[in-house]
């Protein structure tokens, strides 16, 4: 399941609590990600899923659910 894998990557990249990682969680506001964390997270997700995030897509991803939806859309 995409969500579980995304959750693992987030746990590896961000210093946050596992129970805080839910689809509605905002990366910055709820999980404490800053811009550098965002770059690291995108790179880790690209490696894990073997995909590339276009810059405009990455900028618009604000929640965990946004990330999952994007990955699911390119992995159809």
PDB file of N, CA, C and O in Angstrom, chain B, residues numbered from 101:
ATOM      1  N   UNK B 101       0.847  -1.193   0.000  1.00  0.00           N
ATOM      2  CA  UNK B 101       0.000   0.000   0.000  1.00  0.00           C
ATOM      3  C   UNK B 101       0.889   1.252   0.000  1.00  0.00           C
ATOM      4  O   UNK B 101       1.850   1.344   0.763  1.00  0.00           O
ATOM      5  N   UNK B 102       0.558   2.180  -0.842  1.00  0.00           N
ATOM      6  CA  UNK B 102       1.371   3.382  -1.007  1.00  0.00           C
ATOM      7  C   UNK B 102       1.499   4.165   0.293  1.00  0.00           C
ATOM      8  O   UNK B 102       2.589   4.630   0.628  1.00  0.00           O
ATOM      9  N   UNK B 103       0.414   4.316   1.020  1.00  0.00           N
ATOM     10  CA  UNK B 103       0.450   5.111   2.252  1.00  0.00           C
ATOM     11  C   UNK B 103       1.485   4.568   3.230  1.00  0.00           C
ATOM     12  O   UNK B 103       2.246   5.337   3.817  1.00  0.00           O
ATOM     13  N   UNK B 104       1.520   3.253   3.408  1.00  0.00           N
ATOM     14  CA  UNK B 104       2.456   2.665   4.367  1.00  0.00           C
ATOM     15  C   UNK B 104       3.905   2.927   3.975  1.00  0.00           C
ATOM     16  O   UNK B 104       4.741   3.203   4.835  1.00  0.00           O
ATOM     17  N   UNK B 105       4.201   2.845   2.693  1.00  0.00           N
ATOM     18  CA  UNK B 105       5.562   3.100   2.228  1.00  0.00           C
ATOM     19  C   UNK B 105       5.915   4.575   2.384  1.00  0.00           C
ATOM     20  O   UNK B 105       7.021   4.907   2.810  1.00  0.00           O
ATOM     21  N   UNK B 106       4.984   5.459   2.042  1.00  0.00           N
ATOM     22  CA  UNK B 106       5.211   6.897   2.219  1.00  0.00           C
ATOM     23  C   UNK B 106       5.450   7.194   3.701  1.00  0.00           C
ATOM     24  O   UNK B 106       6.329   7.984   4.045  1.00  0.00           O
ATOM     25  N   UNK B 107       4.681   6.571   4.556  1.00  0.00           N
ATOM     26  CA  UNK B 107       4.828   6.762   5.998  1.00  0.00           C
ATOM     27  C   UNK B 107       6.228   6.362   6.460  1.00  0.00           C
ATOM     28  O   UNK B 107       6.839   7.068   7.263  1.00  0.00           O
ATOM     29  N   UNK B 108       6.735   5.246   5.965  1.00  0.00           N
ATOM     30  CA  UNK B 108       8.086   4.793   6.310  1.00  0.00           C
ATOM     31  C   UNK B 108       9.132   5.822   5.882  1.00  0.00           C
ATOM     32  O   UNK B 108      10.055   6.130   6.636  1.00  0.00           O
ATOM     33  N   UNK B 109       8.982   6.347   4.669  1.00  0.00           N
ATOM     34  CA  UNK B 109       9.936   7.338   4.159  1.00  0.00           C
ATOM     35  C   UNK B 109       9.868   8.606   5.010  1.00  0.00           C
ATOM     36  O   UNK B 109      10.905   9.178   5.347  1.00  0.00           O
ATOM     37  N   UNK B 110       8.677   9.045   5.354  1.00  0.00           N
ATOM     38  CA  UNK B 110       8.524  10.237   6.187  1.00  0.00           C
ATOM     39  C   UNK B 110       9.190  10.022   7.538  1.00  0.00           C
ATOM     40  O   UNK B 110       9.877  10.914   8.037  1.00  0.00           O
ATOM     41  N   UNK B 111       8.996   8.860   8.132  1.00  0.00           N
ATOM     42  CA  UNK B 111       9.627   8.568   9.417  1.00  0.00           C
ATOM     43  C   UNK B 111      11.148   8.607   9.317  1.00  0.00           C
ATOM     44  O   UNK B 111      11.824   9.045  10.248  1.00  0.00           O
ATOM     45  N   UNK B 112      11.684   8.149   8.188  1.00  0.00           N
ATOM     46  CA  UNK B 112      13.131   8.179   7.983  1.00  0.00           C
ATOM     47  C   UNK B 112      13.657   9.597   7.802  1.00  0.00           C
ATOM     48  O   UNK B 112      14.779   9.897   8.209  1.00  0.00           O
ATOM     49  N   UNK B 113      12.855  10.473   7.192  1.00  0.00           N
ATOM     50  CA  UNK B 113      13.320  11.816   6.832  1.00  0.00           C
ATOM     51  C   UNK B 113      13.008  12.894   7.863  1.00  0.00           C
ATOM     52  O   UNK B 113      13.775  13.843   8.020  1.00  0.00           O
ATOM     53  N   UNK B 114      11.911  12.757   8.552  1.00  0.00           N
ATOM     54  CA  UNK B 114      11.462  13.807   9.475  1.00  0.00           C
ATOM     55  C   UNK B 114      11.495  13.309  10.913  1.00  0.00           C
ATOM     56  O   UNK B 114      11.320  12.122  11.186  1.00  0.00           O
ATOM     57  N   UNK B 115      11.716  14.217  11.792  1.00  0.00           N
ATOM     58  CA  UNK B 115      11.674  13.877  13.212  1.00  0.00           C
ATOM     59  C   UNK B 115      10.245  14.131  13.704  1.00  0.00           C
ATOM     60  O   UNK B 115       9.935  15.191  14.247  1.00  0.00           O
ATOM     61  N   UNK B 116       9.399  13.140  13.503  1.00  0.00           N
ATOM     62  CA  UNK B 116       8.002  13.278  13.918  1.00  0.00           C
ATOM     63  C   UNK B 116       7.531  11.950  14.500  1.00  0.00           C
ATOM     64  O   UNK B 116       8.203  10.925  14.381  1.00  0.00           O
ATOM     65  N   UNK B 117       6.386  11.992  15.117  1.00  0.00           N
ATOM     66  CA  UNK B 117       5.811  10.791  15.710  1.00  0.00           C
ATOM     67  C   UNK B 117       5.025  10.017  14.664  1.00  0.00           C
ATOM     68  O   UNK B 117       4.326  10.602  13.836  1.00  0.00           O
ATOM     69  N   UNK B 118       5.148   8.703  14.710  1.00  0.00           N
ATOM     70  CA  UNK B 118       4.469   7.857  13.735  1.00  0.00           C
ATOM     71  C   UNK B 118       2.966   8.084  13.738  1.00  0.00           C
ATOM     72  O   UNK B 118       2.343   8.102  12.676  1.00  0.00           O
ATOM     73  N   UNK B 119       2.376   8.258  14.911  1.00  0.00           N
ATOM     74  CA  UNK B 119       0.925   8.435  14.989  1.00  0.00           C
ATOM     75  C   UNK B 119       0.449   9.757  14.380  1.00  0.00           C
ATOM     76  O   UNK B 119      -0.739   9.921  14.103  1.00  0.00           O
ATOM     77  N   UNK B 120       1.370  10.693  14.172  1.00  0.00           N
ATOM     78  CA  UNK B 120       1.014  11.974  13.549  1.00  0.00           C
ATOM     79  C   UNK B 120       0.925  11.876  12.028  1.00  0.00           C
ATOM     80  O   UNK B 120       0.387  12.771  11.377  1.00  0.00           O
ATOM     81  N   UNK B 121       1.452  10.792  11.463  1.00  0.00           N
ATOM     82  CA  UNK B 121       1.470  10.655  10.011  1.00  0.00           C
ATOM     83  C   UNK B 121       0.170  10.021   9.546  1.00  0.00           C
ATOM     84  O   UNK B 121       0.023   8.799   9.523  1.00  0.00           O
ATOM     85  N   UNK B 122      -0.762  10.880   9.180  1.00  0.00           N
ATOM     86  CA  UNK B 122      -2.073  10.486   8.668  1.00  0.00           C
ATOM     87  C   UNK B 122      -2.278  11.225   7.350  1.00  0.00           C
ATOM     88  O   UNK B 122      -1.605  12.225   7.103  1.00  0.00           O
ATOM     89  N   UNK B 123      -3.185  10.762   6.501  1.00  0.00           N
ATOM     90  CA  UNK B 123      -3.358  11.417   5.194  1.00  0.00           C
ATOM     91  C   UNK B 123      -3.616  12.929   5.280  1.00  0.00           C
ATOM     92  O   UNK B 123      -3.192  13.678   4.399  1.00  0.00           O
ATOM     93  N   UNK B 124      -4.297  13.375   6.321  1.00  0.00           N
ATOM     94  CA  UNK B 124      -4.642  14.794   6.434  1.00  0.00           C
ATOM     95  C   UNK B 124      -3.506  15.634   6.997  1.00  0.00           C
ATOM     96  O   UNK B 124      -3.590  16.862   6.979  1.00  0.00           O
ATOM     97  N   UNK B 125      -2.450  15.010   7.493  1.00  0.00           N
ATOM     98  CA  UNK B 125      -1.356  15.753   8.133  1.00  0.00           C
ATOM     99  C   UNK B 125      -0.632  16.639   7.126  1.00  0.00           C
ATOM    100  O   UNK B 125      -0.239  16.190   6.049  1.00  0.00           O
ATOM    101  N   UNK B 126      -0.465  17.908   7.499  1.00  0.00           N
ATOM    102  CA  UNK B 126       0.290  18.836   6.670  1.00  0.00           C
ATOM    103  C   UNK B 126       1.771  18.680   6.992  1.00  0.00           C
ATOM    104  O   UNK B 126       2.167  18.626   8.156  1.00  0.00           O
ATOM    105  N   UNK B 127       2.578  18.611   5.941  1.00  0.00           N
ATOM    106  CA  UNK B 127       4.003  18.358   6.127  1.00  0.00           C
ATOM    107  C   UNK B 127       4.660  19.415   7.004  1.00  0.00           C
ATOM    108  O   UNK B 127       5.429  19.074   7.903  1.00  0.00           O
ATOM    109  N   UNK B 128       4.377  20.676   6.765  1.00  0.00           N
ATOM    110  CA  UNK B 128       5.006  21.746   7.543  1.00  0.00           C
ATOM    111  C   UNK B 128       4.322  21.948   8.891  1.00  0.00           C
ATOM    112  O   UNK B 128       4.968  21.878   9.937  1.00  0.00           O
ATOM    113  N   UNK B 129       3.033  22.196   8.864  1.00  0.00           N
ATOM    114  CA  UNK B 129       2.313  22.562  10.081  1.00  0.00           C
ATOM    115  C   UNK B 129       2.220  21.417  11.095  1.00  0.00           C
ATOM    116  O   UNK B 129       2.396  21.632  12.294  1.00  0.00           O
ATOM    117  N   UNK B 130       1.947  20.214  10.615  1.00  0.00           N
ATOM    118  CA  UNK B 130       1.716  19.095  11.530  1.00  0.00           C
ATOM    119  C   UNK B 130       2.950  18.230  11.776  1.00  0.00           C
ATOM    120  O   UNK B 130       3.119  17.683  12.866  1.00  0.00           O
ATOM    121  N   UNK B 131       3.813  18.105  10.763  1.00  0.00           N
ATOM    122  CA  UNK B 131       4.957  17.204  10.879  1.00  0.00           C
ATOM    123  C   UNK B 131       6.284  17.949  11.033  1.00  0.00           C
ATOM    124  O   UNK B 131       7.332  17.324  11.197  1.00  0.00           O
ATOM    125  N   UNK B 132       6.242  19.268  10.981  1.00  0.00           N
ATOM    126  CA  UNK B 132       7.422  20.076  11.246  1.00  0.00           C
ATOM    127  C   UNK B 132       8.457  20.138  10.140  1.00  0.00           C
ATOM    128  O   UNK B 132       9.614  20.469  10.397  1.00  0.00           O
ATOM    129  N   UNK B 133       8.064  19.824   8.912  1.00  0.00           N
ATOM    130  CA  UNK B 133       9.015  19.849   7.802  1.00  0.00           C
ATOM    131  C   UNK B 133       9.301  21.288   7.372  1.00  0.00           C
ATOM    132  O   UNK B 133       8.382  22.088   7.198  1.00  0.00           O
ATOM    133  N   UNK B 134      10.594  21.607   7.203  1.00  0.00           N
ATOM    134  CA  UNK B 134      10.945  22.893   6.616  1.00  0.00           C
ATOM    135  C   UNK B 134      11.299  22.657   5.150  1.00  0.00           C
ATOM    136  O   UNK B 134      11.161  21.539   4.654  1.00  0.00           O
ATOM    137  N   UNK B 135      11.749  23.688   4.459  1.00  0.00           N
ATOM    138  CA  UNK B 135      11.993  23.549   3.016  1.00  0.00           C
ATOM    139  C   UNK B 135      13.093  22.532   2.712  1.00  0.00           C
ATOM    140  O   UNK B 135      12.993  21.789   1.736  1.00  0.00           O
ATOM    141  N   UNK B 136      14.133  22.491   3.531  1.00  0.00           N
ATOM    142  CA  UNK B 136      15.197  21.512   3.324  1.00  0.00           C
ATOM    143  C   UNK B 136      14.685  20.093   3.560  1.00  0.00           C
ATOM    144  O   UNK B 136      15.031  19.173   2.819  1.00  0.00           O
ATOM    145  N   UNK B 137      13.864  19.917   4.589  1.00  0.00           N
ATOM    146  CA  UNK B 137      13.247  18.606   4.833  1.00  0.00           C
ATOM    147  C   UNK B 137      12.413  18.182   3.635  1.00  0.00           C
ATOM    148  O   UNK B 137      12.404  17.010   3.260  1.00  0.00           O
ATOM    149  N   UNK B 138      11.712  19.140   3.035  1.00  0.00           N
ATOM    150  CA  UNK B 138      10.876  18.845   1.874  1.00  0.00           C
ATOM    151  C   UNK B 138      11.693  18.323   0.708  1.00  0.00           C
ATOM    152  O   UNK B 138      11.289  17.377   0.032  1.00  0.00           O
ATOM    153  N   UNK B 139      12.842  18.941   0.474  1.00  0.00           N
ATOM    154  CA  UNK B 139      13.722  18.495  -0.600  1.00  0.00           C
ATOM    155  C   UNK B 139      14.235  17.082  -0.307  1.00  0.00           C
ATOM    156  O   UNK B 139      14.217  16.217  -1.183  1.00  0.00           O
ATOM    157  N   UNK B 140      14.685  16.853   0.917  1.00  0.00           N
ATOM    158  CA  UNK B 140      15.161  15.520   1.304  1.00  0.00           C
ATOM    159  C   UNK B 140      14.061  14.479   1.163  1.00  0.00           C
ATOM    160  O   UNK B 140      14.307  13.367   0.696  1.00  0.00           O
ATOM    161  N   UNK B 141      12.860  14.839   1.563  1.00  0.00           N
ATOM    162  CA  UNK B 141      11.730  13.919   1.485  1.00  0.00           C
ATOM    163  C   UNK B 141      11.409  13.569   0.033  1.00  0.00           C
ATOM    164  O   UNK B 141      11.209  12.399  -0.293  1.00  0.00           O
ATOM    165  N   UNK B 142      11.359  14.566  -0.829  1.00  0.00           N
ATOM    166  CA  UNK B 142      11.076  14.318  -2.247  1.00  0.00           C
ATOM    167  C   UNK B 142      12.144  13.409  -2.850  1.00  0.00           C
ATOM    168  O   UNK B 142      11.821  12.478  -3.589  1.00  0.00           O
ATOM    169  N   UNK B 143      13.404  13.670  -2.542  1.00  0.00           N
ATOM    170  CA  UNK B 143      14.481  12.830  -3.073  1.00  0.00           C
ATOM    171  C   UNK B 143      14.355  11.389  -2.573  1.00  0.00           C
ATOM    172  O   UNK B 143      14.560  10.447  -3.339  1.00  0.00           O
ATOM    173  N   UNK B 144      14.024  11.217  -1.313  1.00  0.00           N
ATOM    174  CA  UNK B 144      13.867   9.880  -0.759  1.00  0.00           C
ATOM    175  C   UNK B 144      12.675   9.159  -1.393  1.00  0.00           C
ATOM    176  O   UNK B 144      12.746   7.962  -1.672  1.00  0.00           O
ATOM    177  N   UNK B 145      11.589   9.886  -1.616  1.00  0.00           N
ATOM    178  CA  UNK B 145      10.414   9.292  -2.260  1.00  0.00           C
ATOM    179  C   UNK B 145      10.712   8.908  -3.707  1.00  0.00           C
ATOM    180  O   UNK B 145      10.280   7.857  -4.179  1.00  0.00           O
ATOM    181  N   UNK B 146      11.452   9.766  -4.404  1.00  0.00           N
ATOM    182  CA  UNK B 146      11.833   9.456  -5.787  1.00  0.00           C
ATOM    183  C   UNK B 146      12.656   8.170  -5.833  1.00  0.00           C
ATOM    184  O   UNK B 146      12.438   7.320  -6.696  1.00  0.00           O
ATOM    185  N   UNK B 147      13.592   8.032  -4.911  1.00  0.00           N
ATOM    186  CA  UNK B 147      14.412   6.814  -4.857  1.00  0.00           C
ATOM    187  C   UNK B 147      13.573   5.589  -4.524  1.00  0.00           C
ATOM    188  O   UNK B 147      13.711   4.542  -5.156  1.00  0.00           O
ATOM    189  N   UNK B 148      12.713   5.724  -3.537  1.00  0.00           N
ATOM    190  CA  UNK B 148      11.924   4.590  -3.061  1.00  0.00           C
ATOM    191  C   UNK B 148      10.929   4.104  -4.096  1.00  0.00           C
ATOM    192  O   UNK B 148      10.738   2.898  -4.248  1.00  0.00           O
ATOM    193  N   UNK B 149      10.288   5.026  -4.816  1.00  0.00           N
ATOM    194  CA  UNK B 149       9.245   4.664  -5.774  1.00  0.00           C
ATOM    195  C   UNK B 149       9.742   4.653  -7.219  1.00  0.00           C
ATOM    196  O   UNK B 149       8.996   4.312  -8.136  1.00  0.00           O
ATOM    197  N   UNK B 150      11.013   5.029  -7.415  1.00  0.00           N
ATOM    198  CA  UNK B 150      11.603   5.066  -8.749  1.00  0.00           C
ATOM    199  C   UNK B 150      10.783   5.942  -9.701  1.00  0.00           C
ATOM    200  O   UNK B 150      10.453   5.550 -10.821  1.00  0.00           O
ATOM    201  N   UNK B 151      10.470   7.140  -9.208  1.00  0.00           N
ATOM    202  CA  UNK B 151       9.717   8.121 -10.000  1.00  0.00           C
ATOM    203  C   UNK B 151      10.413   9.469  -9.861  1.00  0.00           C
ATOM    204  O   UNK B 151      11.328   9.624  -9.053  1.00  0.00           O
ATOM    205  N   UNK B 152       9.974  10.439 -10.653  1.00  0.00           N
ATOM    206  CA  UNK B 152      10.475  11.806 -10.548  1.00  0.00           C
ATOM    207  C   UNK B 152       9.292  12.730 -10.288  1.00  0.00           C
ATOM    208  O   UNK B 152       8.267  12.660 -10.967  1.00  0.00           O
ATOM    209  N   UNK B 153       9.452  13.580  -9.312  1.00  0.00           N
ATOM    210  CA  UNK B 153       8.422  14.575  -9.011  1.00  0.00           C
ATOM    211  C   UNK B 153       8.743  15.848  -9.787  1.00  0.00           C
ATOM    212  O   UNK B 153       9.795  16.447  -9.567  1.00  0.00           O
ATOM    213  N   UNK B 154       7.860  16.275 -10.689  1.00  0.00           N
ATOM    214  CA  UNK B 154       8.070  17.575 -11.338  1.00  0.00           C
ATOM    215  C   UNK B 154       8.043  18.669 -10.263  1.00  0.00           C
ATOM    216  O   UNK B 154       7.342  18.546  -9.258  1.00  0.00           O
ATOM    217  N   UNK B 155       8.807  19.730 -10.485  1.00  0.00           N
ATOM    218  CA  UNK B 155       8.915  20.780  -9.474  1.00  0.00           C
ATOM    219  C   UNK B 155       7.548  21.343  -9.073  1.00  0.00           C
ATOM    220  O   UNK B 155       7.299  21.582  -7.891  1.00  0.00           O
ATOM    221  N   UNK B 156       6.669  21.554 -10.045  1.00  0.00           N
ATOM    222  CA  UNK B 156       5.358  22.117  -9.716  1.00  0.00           C
ATOM    223  C   UNK B 156       4.526  21.151  -8.878  1.00  0.00           C
ATOM    224  O   UNK B 156       3.762  21.590  -8.019  1.00  0.00           O
ATOM    225  N   UNK B 157       4.655  19.869  -9.105  1.00  0.00           N
ATOM    226  CA  UNK B 157       3.920  18.885  -8.304  1.00  0.00           C
ATOM    227  C   UNK B 157       4.451  18.874  -6.878  1.00  0.00           C
ATOM    228  O   UNK B 157       3.671  18.845  -5.926  1.00  0.00           O
ATOM    229  N   UNK B 158       5.757  18.896  -6.726  1.00  0.00           N
ATOM    230  CA  UNK B 158       6.363  18.864  -5.398  1.00  0.00           C
ATOM    231  C   UNK B 158       5.967  20.093  -4.576  1.00  0.00           C
ATOM    232  O   UNK B 158       5.701  19.985  -3.379  1.00  0.00           O
ATOM    233  N   UNK B 159       5.929  21.242  -5.217  1.00  0.00           N
ATOM    234  CA  UNK B 159       5.576  22.478  -4.511  1.00  0.00           C
ATOM    235  C   UNK B 159       4.137  22.432  -3.997  1.00  0.00           C
ATOM    236  O   UNK B 159       3.837  22.982  -2.938  1.00  0.00           O
ATOM    237  N   UNK B 160       3.249  21.778  -4.745  1.00  0.00           N
ATOM    238  CA  UNK B 160       1.836  21.749  -4.380  1.00  0.00           C
ATOM    239  C   UNK B 160       1.476  20.647  -3.386  1.00  0.00           C
ATOM    240  O   UNK B 160       0.320  20.553  -2.972  1.00  0.00           O
ATOM    241  N   UNK B 161       2.421  19.827  -3.001  1.00  0.00           N
ATOM    242  CA  UNK B 161       2.141  18.757  -2.041  1.00  0.00           C
ATOM    243  C   UNK B 161       2.260  19.298  -0.630  1.00  0.00           C
ATOM    244  O   UNK B 161       3.355  19.567  -0.137  1.00  0.00           O
ATOM    245  N   UNK B 162       1.128  19.448  -0.001  1.00  0.00           N
ATOM    246  CA  UNK B 162       1.107  20.005   1.347  1.00  0.00           C
ATOM    247  C   UNK B 162       0.792  18.959   2.411  1.00  0.00           C
ATOM    248  O   UNK B 162       1.168  19.123   3.572  1.00  0.00           O
ATOM    249  N   UNK B 163       0.111  17.893   2.026  1.00  0.00           N
ATOM    250  CA  UNK B 163      -0.273  16.877   3.000  1.00  0.00           C
ATOM    251  C   UNK B 163       0.295  15.516   2.608  1.00  0.00           C
ATOM    252  O   UNK B 163       0.745  15.313   1.480  1.00  0.00           O
ATOM    253  N   UNK B 164       0.264  14.608   3.547  1.00  0.00           N
ATOM    254  CA  UNK B 164       0.668  13.226   3.272  1.00  0.00           C
ATOM    255  C   UNK B 164      -0.235  12.650   2.188  1.00  0.00           C
ATOM    256  O   UNK B 164       0.234  11.932   1.304  1.00  0.00           O
ATOM    257  N   UNK B 165      -1.506  12.956   2.251  1.00  0.00           N
ATOM    258  CA  UNK B 165      -2.459  12.474   1.253  1.00  0.00           C
ATOM    259  C   UNK B 165      -2.142  12.976  -0.147  1.00  0.00           C
ATOM    260  O   UNK B 165      -2.344  12.256  -1.125  1.00  0.00           O
ATOM    261  N   UNK B 166      -1.646  14.210  -0.253  1.00  0.00           N
ATOM    262  CA  UNK B 166      -1.243  14.746  -1.560  1.00  0.00           C
ATOM    263  C   UNK B 166      -0.121  13.910  -2.165  1.00  0.00           C
ATOM    264  O   UNK B 166      -0.118  13.630  -3.363  1.00  0.00           O
ATOM    265  N   UNK B 167       0.825  13.517  -1.328  1.00  0.00           N
ATOM    266  CA  UNK B 167       1.948  12.699  -1.803  1.00  0.00           C
ATOM    267  C   UNK B 167       1.448  11.346  -2.279  1.00  0.00           C
ATOM    268  O   UNK B 167       1.809  10.891  -3.364  1.00  0.00           O
ATOM    269  N   UNK B 168       0.620  10.705  -1.470  1.00  0.00           N
ATOM    270  CA  UNK B 168       0.082   9.386  -1.819  1.00  0.00           C
ATOM    271  C   UNK B 168      -0.713   9.468  -3.124  1.00  0.00           C
ATOM    272  O   UNK B 168      -0.561   8.612  -3.996  1.00  0.00           O
ATOM    273  N   UNK B 169      -1.548  10.480  -3.261  1.00  0.00           N
ATOM    274  CA  UNK B 169      -2.370  10.625  -4.475  1.00  0.00           C
ATOM    275  C   UNK B 169      -1.492  10.817  -5.700  1.00  0.00           C
ATOM    276  O   UNK B 169      -1.771  10.240  -6.751  1.00  0.00           O
ATOM    277  N   UNK B 170      -0.443  11.610  -5.590  1.00  0.00           N
ATOM    278  CA  UNK B 170       0.447  11.821  -6.737  1.00  0.00           C
ATOM    279  C   UNK B 170       1.140  10.515  -7.121  1.00  0.00           C
ATOM    280  O   UNK B 170       1.174  10.154  -8.298  1.00  0.00           O
ATOM    281  N   UNK B 171       1.683   9.817  -6.152  1.00  0.00           N
ATOM    282  CA  UNK B 171       2.381   8.559  -6.440  1.00  0.00           C
ATOM    283  C   UNK B 171       1.429   7.546  -7.070  1.00  0.00           C
ATOM    284  O   UNK B 171       1.787   6.867  -8.032  1.00  0.00           O
ATOM    285  N   UNK B 172       0.228   7.447  -6.532  1.00  0.00           N
ATOM    286  CA  UNK B 172      -0.759   6.525  -7.108  1.00  0.00           C
ATOM    287  C   UNK B 172      -1.110   6.917  -8.539  1.00  0.00           C
ATOM    288  O   UNK B 172      -1.349   6.052  -9.381  1.00  0.00           O
ATOM    289  N   UNK B 173      -1.141   8.232  -8.817  1.00  0.00           N
ATOM    290  CA  UNK B 173      -1.517   8.670 -10.176  1.00  0.00           C
ATOM    291  C   UNK B 173      -0.447   8.339 -11.207  1.00  0.00           C
ATOM    292  O   UNK B 173      -0.772   8.101 -12.370  1.00  0.00           O
ATOM    293  N   UNK B 174       0.810   8.319 -10.810  1.00  0.00           N
ATOM    294  CA  UNK B 174       1.870   8.001 -11.768  1.00  0.00           C
ATOM    295  C   UNK B 174       2.196   6.515 -11.814  1.00  0.00           C
ATOM    296  O   UNK B 174       2.894   6.063 -12.721  1.00  0.00           O
ATOM    297  N   UNK B 175       1.707   5.765 -10.861  1.00  0.00           N
ATOM    298  CA  UNK B 175       1.977   4.325 -10.810  1.00  0.00           C
ATOM    299  C   UNK B 175       0.767   3.490 -11.208  1.00  0.00           C
ATOM    300  O   UNK B 175       0.613   2.359 -10.747  1.00  0.00           O
ATOM    301  N   UNK B 176      -0.089   4.038 -12.057  1.00  0.00           N
ATOM    302  CA  UNK B 176      -1.279   3.299 -12.499  1.00  0.00           C
ATOM    303  C   UNK B 176      -0.907   2.246 -13.494  1.00  0.00           C
ATOM    304  O   UNK B 176      -1.776   1.521 -13.980  1.00  0.00           O
TER     305      UNK B 176
END
